Amino acid sequence: MNLRQILLLCPVVLSLGCGGSDNVVHEEVGAATYFLDNQSSHVLRVEWKTTVQLGSETQNVGSVPSGTVKELLSDSIFGVNPRPTDTFESLALYRVDTGGRVYLQEPIRDEAWVSERKDSRYLGTTHHTLRIRDEDLSP
C-alpha cells in the first residue's frame, strides 16, 4: 500500500472507528416545580414528606403570607414529567398564628393541583400549583 492509498483510507477508518454507538439510549429528563398559591386570609406554614424515591424526607417552608405564591420544591425524572404523586407522600398546612393544622393532603391527589407546561420541549418543565382558599381550610 502506498502513501496515497493510506492517506485516502485514513478518513474512512477514522469515521468508522469514531462513530456513535447505536446502543446508547438517550432519555430526556422531565422536570416539575411545585408552588403554593395562598389565596386564604391566613399566613400559612407548609410541611411535606417526599416519596420513598426521594428519600422520604420531611421538609417545610417558613411562612407563606396571604396573597402570595411560594415555590416549594423542584423534582425531575427520566422519561416523564413528575406529578405531585411522584414527589410527595403528604402535604400539610398550618396556620402560623395558631400553629394548628388546617389542611392535609394524604395521600396526594394530582387533581387538586393546577398543572401548566412551561416550555415546548418534549418533556420540558411543568409547574404544579396548589391554590388554597379559606374554604379549603378546616377550622
Phi, psi and chi 1 to 4 in degrees:
 res  aa     phi    psi   chi1   chi2   chi3   chi4
   1 MET       -  129.7 -163.5  179.3  -93.6      -
   2 ASN   -90.4  172.6   67.4   30.8      -      -
   3 LEU   -60.9  -38.5 -177.2   57.8      -      -
   4 ARG   -63.8  -43.3 -176.0  167.4 -169.1 -140.9
   5 GLN   -65.6  -38.3  -70.9  173.2  -36.2      -
   6 ILE   -63.9  -44.3  -68.6  173.5      -      -
   7 LEU   -64.9  -34.8  -70.6  175.0      -      -
   8 LEU   -73.3  -30.6  -70.9  173.0      -      -
   9 LEU   -80.9  -25.5 -168.8   58.3      -      -
  10 CYS   -56.9  -49.5  -81.1      -      -      -
  11 PRO   -61.3  -34.8  -21.3   29.1      -      -
  12 VAL   -66.0  -46.1  173.3      -      -      -
  13 VAL   -63.8  -43.8  171.0      -      -      -
  14 LEU   -63.8  -41.5  -72.7  174.2      -      -
  15 SER   -68.0  -34.2   68.0      -      -      -
  16 LEU   -73.7  -39.8  -68.7  174.3      -      -
  17 GLY   -75.9  -24.8      -      -      -      -
  18 CYS  -104.7    5.2  -63.7      -      -      -
  19 GLY   -67.1  156.6      -      -      -      -
  20 GLY   -73.0  155.6      -      -      -      -
  21 SER   -83.8  135.6  171.1      -      -      -
  22 ASP   -77.5   -8.8  -69.7  -23.3      -      -
  23 ASN   -87.2   -6.2  -64.1  -29.9      -      -
  24 VAL   -81.1  128.2  175.8      -      -      -
  25 VAL  -100.8  124.1  175.7      -      -      -
  26 HIS  -103.6  110.7  -63.8  -77.3      -      -
  27 GLU  -111.6  129.5 -165.2  167.5    4.6      -
  28 GLU   -77.3  150.1 -168.5  168.9  -23.5      -
  29 VAL   -98.3  130.4  174.0      -      -      -
  30 GLY   -95.4  145.6      -      -      -      -
  31 ALA  -129.0  152.1      -      -      -      -
  32 ALA  -141.3  144.4      -      -      -      -
  33 THR  -124.3  136.0  -56.4      -      -      -
  34 TYR  -110.7  138.9  -59.8   94.3      -      -
  35 PHE  -131.9  152.0  -61.9   89.1      -      -
  36 LEU  -111.4  123.9  175.3   72.0      -      -
  37 ASP  -103.9  100.8 -179.6    0.5      -      -
  38 ASN   -85.7   94.5 -176.9    4.0      -      -
  39 GLN   -97.1   10.0  -64.2  178.8    2.3      -
  40 SER   -81.8  174.9   78.3      -      -      -
  41 SER   -93.7   12.6   57.3      -      -      -
  42 HIS  -119.9  151.2  -54.7  -74.7      -      -
  43 VAL   -78.7  128.4  179.0      -      -      -
  44 LEU  -117.4  151.3  -59.8  173.6      -      -
  45 ARG  -114.2  137.4 -179.3  174.8   58.8   83.1
  46 VAL  -110.7  134.7 -174.3      -      -      -
  47 GLU  -133.8  137.6 -174.1  174.8  -74.5      -
  48 TRP  -143.7  161.9   64.3   86.2      -      -
  49 LYS  -119.2  130.9 -176.2  175.2 -179.2 -178.4
  50 THR   -81.0  164.4   58.8      -      -      -
  51 THR   -67.4  167.5   59.5      -      -      -
  52 VAL   -57.9  -40.0  171.8      -      -      -
  53 GLN   -61.3  -26.1  -65.7   84.8  -11.8      -
  54 LEU  -101.7   11.6  -64.5  176.8      -      -
  55 GLY    99.1    3.7      -      -      -      -
  56 SER    50.1   42.2  -63.6      -      -      -
  57 GLU   -89.1  140.3  -64.6  178.8  -20.1      -
  58 THR   -91.8  127.3  -60.6      -      -      -
  59 GLN  -133.1  163.9  -59.9  176.9   19.8      -
  60 ASN  -151.0  164.7   65.0   62.3      -      -
  61 VAL  -120.1  138.4  167.2      -      -      -
  62 GLY   -56.1 -149.3      -      -      -      -
  63 SER   -74.3  144.0   63.9      -      -      -
  64 VAL  -119.7  100.9 -179.0      -      -      -
  65 PRO   -61.1  155.4  -21.3   32.1      -      -
  66 SER   -57.1  137.8  173.6      -      -      -
  67 GLY    80.6   13.1      -      -      -      -
  68 THR  -122.1  159.7   63.0      -      -      -
  69 VAL  -114.5  132.1  176.8      -      -      -
  70 LYS  -125.9  132.5 -177.8   99.7  171.0 -165.9
  71 GLU   -73.2  132.7 -177.9  176.3  -28.9      -
  72 LEU   -98.0  -50.5  -56.0  177.5      -      -
  73 LEU  -166.0  153.9 -176.9   68.6      -      -
  74 SER  -121.5  149.6  -68.8      -      -      -
  75 ASP  -145.9  156.4 -173.0   13.8      -      -
  76 SER  -146.3  150.0   58.9      -      -      -
  77 ILE  -142.5  141.5  -61.5  177.0      -      -
  78 PHE   -67.8  130.4  -76.2  105.3      -      -
  79 GLY    87.2  -15.5      -      -      -      -
  80 VAL  -146.3  161.0  -62.9      -      -      -
  81 ASN   -86.1  126.5  -78.9   85.9      -      -
  82 PRO   -60.5  145.2  -19.6   30.2      -      -
  83 ARG  -109.2  166.8  -62.0  168.2  -51.2  178.8
  84 PRO   -53.4  -38.1  -30.5   38.1      -      -
  85 THR   -69.0  -18.9   51.5      -      -      -
  86 ASP   -79.7  -19.7  -64.7  -39.8      -      -
  87 THR  -109.7  -39.9  -55.6      -      -      -
  88 PHE  -112.6  141.0  -59.3  103.7      -      -
  89 GLU   -88.1  -40.3  -74.8  -69.1  -36.2      -
  90 SER  -154.3  159.3   63.2      -      -      -
  91 LEU  -145.8  128.4 -177.2  135.2      -      -
  92 ALA  -126.9  147.6      -      -      -      -
  93 LEU  -118.1  138.9  -57.8  176.0      -      -
  94 TYR  -125.2  139.2  -61.3   84.6      -      -
  95 ARG   -73.0  130.8  -79.9 -175.8   48.7  175.8
  96 VAL   -68.1  -38.5  169.2      -      -      -
  97 ASP   -68.8  -32.4   59.5  -13.9      -      -
  98 THR  -108.7  -20.5   65.0      -      -      -
  99 GLY    79.4   -3.0      -      -      -      -
 100 GLY   -81.0  144.1      -      -      -      -
 101 ARG   -73.6  130.7 -174.1  175.0   73.7 -163.5
 102 VAL  -121.6   -3.0  -68.1      -      -      -
 103 TYR  -157.5  138.9 -178.6   87.8      -      -
 104 LEU  -143.7  130.6  177.4   64.2      -      -
 105 GLN  -118.2  100.6 -140.8 -177.4   95.3      -
 106 GLU  -154.5  103.7 -176.0  178.2   35.6      -
 107 PRO   -77.6  165.7   28.6  -34.0      -      -
 108 ILE   -68.4  140.8  -64.9  -62.7      -      -
 109 ARG  -117.6  111.6  -62.6  179.5  -35.2  -85.7
 110 ASP   -56.0  -36.2  -71.7  -24.6      -      -
 111 GLU   -68.2  -14.2   66.0  -84.0    1.5      -
 112 ALA   -79.6  -10.4      -      -      -      -
 113 TRP  -106.2  142.5  -60.9   71.1      -      -
 114 VAL   -92.4  122.9  175.4      -      -      -
 115 SER  -108.6  138.9  -60.0      -      -      -
 116 GLU  -142.4  123.5 -178.3 -179.5    2.0      -
 117 ARG   -70.3  138.0  -67.9  -71.0  -59.8 -100.2
 118 LYS  -109.1  -10.3  -75.1  -56.0 -171.9 -179.1
 119 ASP  -150.6  169.4   58.8   45.2      -      -
 120 SER   -96.9    3.4   60.3      -      -      -
 121 ARG   -63.3  164.8  -67.3  179.9  -62.6  155.7
 122 TYR   -47.0  -56.5  168.3   62.6      -      -
 123 LEU  -102.1  -54.2  -69.7  174.3      -      -
 124 GLY    61.5 -146.0      -      -      -      -
 125 THR  -124.8  139.0  -59.1      -      -      -
 126 THR  -119.0  136.8  -58.5      -      -      -
 127 HIS  -100.6  129.6  -74.9 -176.9      -      -
 128 HIS  -114.3  123.4  -59.6  -76.5      -      -
 129 THR  -120.8  128.0  -57.1      -      -      -
 130 LEU   -97.7  112.1  179.5   61.6      -      -
 131 ARG   -95.1  125.4  -69.1 -168.7  175.1  108.6
 132 ILE  -118.5  126.6  -63.8  -64.9      -      -
 133 ARG  -115.4  169.2  -58.0  171.1  -48.3 -120.3
 134 ASP   -55.6  -39.5  -76.3  -28.7      -      -
 135 GLU   -68.2  -15.6   53.0  -93.8   23.3      -
 136 ASP   -81.3  -15.8  -60.6  -41.8      -      -
 137 LEU   -92.2  140.9  -55.8  176.1      -      -
 138 SER   -86.7  151.6   59.5      -      -      -
 139 PRO   -65.3      -    7.0   -7.1      -      -
